[in-house]
Amino acid sequence: MAEQRNGDGFPALLGAALRDVVMDDEAERRAVAAFRLARDSDDRATSPRREDDWRPGVG
């Protein structure tokens, strides 16, 4: 997609798409709290599976 000189190119489209995003503050707070709880947990029962490791040469 070639960028047009009248401002209707990719940057303008991307900006318009981002401005239309509606944030749910409560959902974001719950997600961050769940992430922090899992990160700080000492429970090692949820170790990653080998097939989840996408590093080259591992597995």
NORFENLIN-V353519 format. One record per residue. RES is the residue in one letter. OMEGA is omega in whole degrees, 0 to 359 (none if undefined). Layout:
RES_OMEGA / RES_OMEGA
This chain:
M_180 / A_180 / E_180 / Q_184 / R_182 / N_176 / G_180 / D_182 / G_184 / F_180 / P_180 / A_179 / L_179 / L_178 / G_179 / A_180 / A_181 / L_180 / R_181 / D_182 / V_177 / V_182 / M_175 / D_186 / D_181 / E_179 / A_178 / E_178 / R_179 / R_180 / A_179 / V_179 / A_179 / A_177 / F_182 / R_178 / L_180 / A_181 / R_184 / D_181 / S_177 / D_182 / D_180 / R_181 / A_182 / T_179 / S_182 / P_177 / R_179 / R_182 / E_176 / D_180 / D_185 / W_179 / R_180 / P_175 / G_180 / V_174 / G_none
